[in-house]
Amino acid sequence: MRTLCLLLACLLLSGCSTPTRTWDGHAPDEVWTAMIAVAQAPEYESDNPRKRWHVFENDVVVNNETGEIQIHRMLRRSIKLPMQPVQRDDRSMIFQISLKNEIPPTTEFKELSTQLVPVRTLDEAERYFNQVHELLNME
């Protein structure tokens, strides 16, 4: 019972974290441009069929003055796993990505909608940060 309580406490605390990423070697305006591009054209391709989604709706509001991007995104997928019926899923998310006024530039990812599974927010933040990283490091 004690182990279960400890595990539950760890899960609740991890759900409250705000993912951030620091962009060493990049100028703030360069990071900001990449942030906007990724917000407006997200990619959900993956080798893992559970992480492949289709963007059904992607409303992006960019505030250049505050350095914030707010996104309302609707995702859909149909997945057929071995020995299982077709599974259809819809996911709606609202999140805000901020560029902090720091050197090196730091990006913060906040989930504004309620996610019952905190790891979904962490996965979305990681996907977003990885796409920004790819844009910043294109050669």
SERO-4910 file (N, C-alpha, C, O; in steps of 0.05 Angstrom, whole numbers):
BEGIN
 pado doro    nc1    nc2    nc3   cac1   cac2   cac3    cc1    cc2    cc3    oc1    oc2    oc3
  Met    A     17    -24      0      0      0      0     17     25      0     11     45    -14
  Arg    A     39     24     15     57     47     17     70     53    -10     73     76    -18
  Thr    A     77     31    -24     90     34    -50     70     46    -70     77     63    -87
  Leu    A     45     38    -69     24     49    -86     21     79    -81     18     94   -101
  Cys    A     20     87    -56     17    116    -50     41    132    -60     37    154    -71
  Leu    A     65    121    -57     89    135    -67     88    137    -98     95    158   -109
  Leu    A     80    116   -111     78    116   -140     58    137   -150     63    151   -169
  Leu    A     35    138   -136     14    157   -143     24    185   -139     18    203   -156
  Ala    A     38    191   -117     48    217   -112     68    226   -134     68    248   -143
  Cys    A     85    207   -142    105    213   -164     91    220   -190     98    238   -204
  Leu    A     70    205   -197     55    210   -221     41    237   -220     41    251   -240
  Leu    A     30    244   -198     16    270   -195     36    293   -198     31    313   -210
  Leu    A     59    290   -185     80    311   -187     91    314   -215     96    336   -224
  Ser    A     95    291   -229    106    293   -256     86    306   -275     94    319   -294
  Gly    A     60    304   -269     40    316   -286     39    347   -284     28    360   -301
  Cys    A     52    357   -263     51    386   -258     76    400   -270     78    424   -268
  Ser    A     94    385   -281    119    397   -291    113    411   -318     95    404   -332
  Thr    A    129    432   -323    126    447   -348    151    442   -365    173    450   -357
  Pro    A    148    428   -387    172    422   -403    184    447   -415    170    465   -424
  Thr    A    211    449   -414    225    471   -426    249    460   -442    257    438   -439
  Arg    A    258    477   -460    282    470   -476    298    496   -481    287    517   -487
  Thr    A    324    494   -477    343    516   -482    357    512   -508    364    489   -515
  Trp    A    360    533   -523    371    532   -550    398    546   -552    400    569   -561
  Asp    A    419    532   -542    446    543   -543    455    547   -572    449    531   -589
  Gly    A    469    569   -577    480    575   -603    460    586   -624    466    587   -647
  His    A    436    593   -615    416    604   -633    406    630   -622    403    634   -598
  Ala    A    401    649   -641    390    675   -633    360    673   -627    347    656   -639
  Pro    A    350    690   -609    321    689   -602    303    692   -627    282    678   -628
  Asp    A    309    709   -646    292    712   -669    292    688   -687    272    681   -699
  Glu    A    314    674   -688    316    649   -703    299    627   -690    285    612   -704
  Val    A    300    625   -664    284    606   -649    254    612   -652    238    594   -657
  Trp    A    247    638   -650    219    647   -653    208    639   -680    185    629   -682
  Thr    A    223    644   -701    214    637   -728    209    607   -731    189    598   -742
  Ala    A    227    590   -719    224    561   -720    200    553   -704    185    534   -711
  Met    A    196    565   -681    173    559   -664    146    563   -679    128    547   -677
  Ile    A    144    586   -693    120    592   -708    116    572   -730     94    562   -734
  Ala    A    137    566   -745    135    547   -767    125    520   -758    109    507   -771
  Val    A    136    510   -736    128    484   -726     99    485   -716     84    465   -719
  Ala    A     91    506   -703     63    509   -694     44    508   -717     22    496   -715
  Gln    A     51    521   -739     33    524   -761     33    499   -780     13    494   -794
  Ala    A     54    483   -779     55    460   -796     66    436   -781     89    427   -786
  Pro    A     51    426   -762     60    403   -745     62    377   -761     46    373   -780
  Glu    A     80    360   -754     84    334   -767     80    313   -746     91    314   -724
  Tyr    A     64    292   -753     58    270   -735     65    244   -747     53    223   -741
  Glu    A     86    243   -764     95    218   -776    112    204   -754    127    217   -739
  Ser    A    111    178   -754    126    163   -734    128    134   -743    110    124   -756
  Asp    A    150    121   -735    152     92   -739    133     77   -721    125     54   -727
  Asn    A    126     89   -699    107     77   -680     78     83   -689     71    107   -689
  Pro    A     63     63   -696     35     69   -706     18     82   -685     -2     96   -692
  Arg    A     24     79   -660      8     92   -638     13    122   -637     -2    137   -625
  Lys    A     35    131   -649     42    160   -648     36    174   -675     43    197   -678
  Arg    A     24    160   -694     17    172   -720    -11    183   -718    -30    169   -713
  Trp    A    -13    209   -722    -38    223   -721    -42    240   -746    -23    246   -760
  His    A    -67    247   -752    -74    266   -774    -84    291   -761   -101    290   -743
  Val    A    -74    313   -769    -83    339   -759   -109    346   -772   -110    351   -796
  Phe    A   -130    347   -756   -157    353   -766   -162    383   -765   -175    394   -783
  Glu    A   -153    395   -744   -156    424   -740   -131    435   -726   -121    422   -707
  Asn    A   -122    458   -734    -98    470   -722   -101    500   -722    -93    514   -741
  Asp    A   -111    511   -700   -115    540   -697    -91    551   -682    -87    544   -659
  Val    A    -76    569   -694    -52    580   -682    -55    610   -679    -62    624   -698
  Val    A    -50    620   -655    -51    649   -650    -23    657   -640    -14    648   -620
  Val    A    -10    675   -656     18    683   -650     17    711   -638      5    729   -650
  Asn    A     29    715   -615     32    742   -603     61    749   -603     76    741   -585
  Asn    A     69    765   -622     98    773   -625    107    790   -601    130    789   -594
  Glu    A     89    805   -590     96    824   -568    103    809   -542    122    816   -528
  Thr    A     88    788   -536     92    773   -511    110    748   -516    119    736   -496
  Gly    A    114    741   -541    130    717   -546    116    691   -540    127    672   -531
  Glu    A     89    692   -544     73    668   -539     58    659   -563     49    675   -580
  Ile    A     55    633   -565     40    620   -587     19    603   -573     26    586   -557
  Gln    A     -6    607   -579    -28    590   -568    -39    573   -591    -44    583   -613
  Ile    A    -42    547   -585    -50    528   -606    -74    512   -595    -73    501   -573
  His    A    -94    510   -612   -116    491   -607   -115    471   -630   -119    478   -653
  Arg    A   -111    446   -622   -106    426   -643   -125    402   -638   -128    392   -616
  Met    A   -137    392   -660   -153    368   -660   -138    347   -677   -131    352   -700
  Leu    A   -134    324   -665   -120    302   -679   -138    278   -681   -155    274   -664
  Arg    A   -134    263   -702   -149    238   -706   -131    216   -716   -111    222   -729
  Arg    A   -138    192   -709   -124    169   -720   -142    144   -720   -161    142   -704
  Ser    A   -136    126   -738   -148    100   -739   -125     81   -739   -106     83   -755
  Ile    A   -125     62   -721   -103     44   -718   -113     15   -716   -133      9   -702
  Lys    A   -100     -2   -731   -106    -31   -730    -82    -46   -721    -62    -48   -735
  Leu    A    -84    -57   -697    -63    -73   -685    -69   -102   -689    -93   -109   -691
  Pro    A    -49   -119   -689    -55   -148   -693    -74   -159   -672    -73   -152   -648
  Met    A    -93   -175   -682   -112   -188   -664   -131   -169   -650   -143   -177   -629
  Gln    A   -135   -145   -660   -153   -125   -647   -169   -112   -669   -161   -110   -692
  Pro    A   -193   -102   -661   -209    -87   -680   -197    -60   -685   -179    -51   -670
  Val    A   -206    -46   -706   -196    -20   -712   -204     -1   -689   -226     -1   -679
  Gln    A   -184     14   -681   -188     33   -659   -187     61   -670   -168     69   -684
  Arg    A   -208     77   -665   -209    105   -675   -207    123   -651   -222    120   -631
  Asp    A   -189    143   -653   -185    161   -630   -186    190   -640   -177    196   -662
  Asp    A   -197    207   -624   -196    236   -627   -182    248   -603   -185    238   -581
  Arg    A   -166    268   -608   -152    282   -585   -154    312   -590   -147    322   -612
  Ser    A   -162    326   -570   -164    355   -571   -144    367   -550   -144    358   -527
  Met    A   -128    386   -559   -109    398   -540   -108    428   -544   -112    438   -566
  Ile    A   -103    441   -522    -98    470   -523    -72    474   -508    -71    467   -484
  Phe    A    -53    486   -521    -28    491   -506    -16    518   -515    -23    529   -535
  Gln    A      3    527   -498     16    552   -503     46    547   -502     56    534   -483
  Ile    A     60    558   -521     89    557   -522    100    585   -520     92    603   -534
  Ser    A    118    589   -501    129    616   -496    159    616   -501    173    596   -495
  Leu    A    169    638   -512    197    643   -514    205    662   -492    197    685   -491
  Lys    A    221    652   -473    229    668   -450    251    688   -458    267    682   -476
  Asn    A    250    711   -446    270    732   -452    296    726   -437    303    739   -418
  Glu    A    310    706   -447    335    697   -435    356    691   -456    349    688   -480
  Ile    A    381    691   -448    402    682   -466    416    659   -452    426    663   -429
  Pro    A    418    636   -463    408    628   -489    377    627   -489    365    625   -467
  Pro    A    364    629   -512    335    628   -513    324    602   -501    335    581   -504
  Thr    A    302    605   -486    289    582   -473    260    582   -480    246    603   -480
  Thr    A    250    559   -487    222    555   -495    208    539   -473    219    520   -463
  Glu    A    184    548   -467    168    535   -446    142    525   -459    129    540   -474
  Phe    A    134    501   -452    110    488   -464     90    484   -441     95    469   -422
  Lys    A     66    496   -443     45    493   -423     20    481   -435     11    491   -456
  Glu    A      9    461   -423    -17    450   -431    -39    466   -417    -39    469   -393
  Leu    A    -57    478   -433    -79    494   -422   -104    478   -420   -122    485   -404
  Ser    A   -107    456   -435   -131    439   -433   -124    418   -412   -101    413   -405
  Thr    A   -144    405   -402   -141    384   -382   -135    358   -396   -151    347   -411
  Gln    A   -111    347   -391   -104    320   -401   -105    301   -378    -92    305   -357
  Leu    A   -121    280   -381   -123    260   -359    -98    243   -357    -92    231   -337
  Val    A    -82    243   -379    -57    227   -379    -34    247   -383    -30    256   -406
  Pro    A    -20    255   -362      1    275   -364     23    269   -384     35    287   -396
  Val    A     28    243   -389     49    236   -408     42    246   -436     61    250   -452
  Arg    A     17    250   -443     10    260   -469     21    288   -473     30    295   -495
  Thr    A     20    304   -452     31    331   -453     61    330   -458     72    344   -474
  Leu    A     74    312   -443    103    309   -446    111    299   -474    130    308   -486
  Asp    A     95    281   -485    100    271   -512     96    293   -532    112    296   -551
  Glu    A     75    309   -529     70    331   -548     92    352   -546    101    362   -567
  Ala    A    101    358   -522    123    378   -518    149    367   -531    163    382   -545
  Glu    A    155    342   -527    179    330   -539    177    330   -569    197    335   -583
  Arg    A    154    323   -580    150    324   -609    155    352   -620    169    356   -640
  Tyr    A    143    372   -607    146    400   -615    175    409   -614    186    419   -633
  Phe    A    188    404   -591    216    412   -588    234    399   -608    253    411   -618
  Asn    A    229    373   -614    246    359   -634    243    371   -661    262    373   -676
  Gln    A    218    379   -669    214    392   -695    228    419   -697    239    426   -717
  Val    A    227    435   -675    241    460   -674    271    455   -677    284    470   -692
  His    A    281    435   -663    309    429   -664    317    422   -693    338    430   -703
  Glu    A    301    406   -707    307    398   -734    308    423   -752    326    426   -769
  Leu    A    290    442   -749    290    466   -765    315    483   -760    327    494   -778
  Leu    A    322    486   -734    344    502   -726    371    491   -736    390    506   -740
  Asn    A    372    465   -739    397    452   -745    399    441   -774    415    423   -779
  Met    A    381    451   -791    382    443   -820    407    453   -832    416    476   -827
  Glu    A    420    437   -848    444    446   -862    442    443   -891    461    449   -906
***
